[in-house]
Amino acid sequence: MSATGTGPRTTPLHAVHERLGASFTDFGGWNMPLRYGSETAEHRAVREAAGLFDLSHMGEVEITGTEAGRLLDRALVGRLSALAVGRAKYSLVCTEEGGVVDDVIVYRTGEDRFLVVPNAGNADNVAGLLASAANGLDARVADLTARTALVAVQGPVAERILLELVSDDDADAVRELRYYAAIPLTVAGVDALVARTGYTGEDGFELFADADGAERLWDAVAAAGAPVGLVPAGLAARDSLRLEAGMPLYGHELDLDRSPYEAGLDRVVVLDKPEPFTGSRALAAHAAEGRGTTSGRTLVGLRGTGRRAARAGYAVQLDGEVVGEVTSGQPSPTLGVPIALAYVDIAHAEPGTALDVDVRGRAEPFEVATLPFLPRPKRPSATPTATGATSPAEPPQAAAAQPQDPAQPPQNPAQPTENAGA
């Protein structure tokens, strides 16, 4: 990946985005495609067919060594040493005070090898914290961000597209790849780590590859997907998709001043690990005081009953009194109503509670909604394999008041259950 003088960094696919006529934005220190045309059309393509994203701004930090799992147990809130080879898990990096430094996805790619994927703006910080945690352990930390490309194909026909690009011998491996699992495959002649993960609330894949193969991989996916409705999609669509799926975004729902318990992410915090971890003492205190469940504020969904959308920073009110603050909000292209995520006082967090959002001086009606706004559709698992079997069952679908697989992303951050980033 290259830098443009002293300005934002660019990905190996920057020239491709320019040829496609993308509008760009500075995101986390990277010059990224915001949209290629209509962000609403890109959003709908992902819901109805597929979208192709350049996520090469995300960080990639590899941990190797016989104590790599122990390092991650020290540095993250979850117990990553227990993760099975070939699986992935959502976790958090916290401060000693319990604030969130970043949310990450961890892939176990070998018995003594893990890949940690932090958000773009936090990659250097996370890599440094992991390196510090390696002190005294047989574990090595390597920041692979500069030489790694990440391309995502997301949507109900994503599997069909990927099957066009792998050998017949690997077709069953693609069909049978579970949600939050990853395997090395050759895709369109490019060696890649193929992960069934994503940040859109749809079935799909994220393809990690050497930066030198990025353009070949992108062009092959684009060509295979175009006949079935795939379009390139930018960060604007990615944000509206993740909001419909109820997924938190670092810098909005998560930051240094928020505890995982306020964000409804207590399910990813493992307090009884054999060794203390960064922030464990503070997080135990947060749990004991009921932060986010019986005290303070908690993250909820808001569904508008009017027409005007809430935006980050707008006050949430009840009878004119401020009871919370919006962290993300916009009209939902799929649902056709305004939706938002907000932190509100515990007393007003029950689904169905009528609240207002101060939209530029005017009280706009909303009500607390069960998350996610748009449940993750069942994967098209009826795709027959070569042996006639169907794809194995996925982990439970995120739904209100239902436990989630601890390996899944937080599609329901406001619920105290058991999980994308960007």
Secondary structure, 3 states (H helix, E strand, C coil): CEECCCCCEECCCHHHHHHCCCEEEEECCEEEEEECCCHHHHHHHHHHCEEEEECCCCCCEEEECCCHHHHHHHHECCCHHHCCCCEEEEEEEECCCCCEEEEEEEEEEECCEEEEECCHHHHHHHHHHHHHHCCCCCCEEEECHHHEEEEEEECCCHHHHHHCCCCHHHHHHHHHCCCCEEEEEEECCEEEEEECCCCCCCCEEEEEEEHHHHHHHHHHHHHHHHHHCEEECCHHHHHHHHHHCCCCCECCCECCCCCCCCCCCHHHCCCCCCCCCCCHHHHHHHHHCCECCCECEEEEEEEECCCCCCCCCCEEEECCEEEEEEEEEEECCCCCCEEEEEEEEHHHCCCCCEEEEEECCEEEEEEEECCCCCCCCCCCCCCCCCCCCCCCCCCCCCCCCCCCCCCCCCCCCCCCCCCCCC
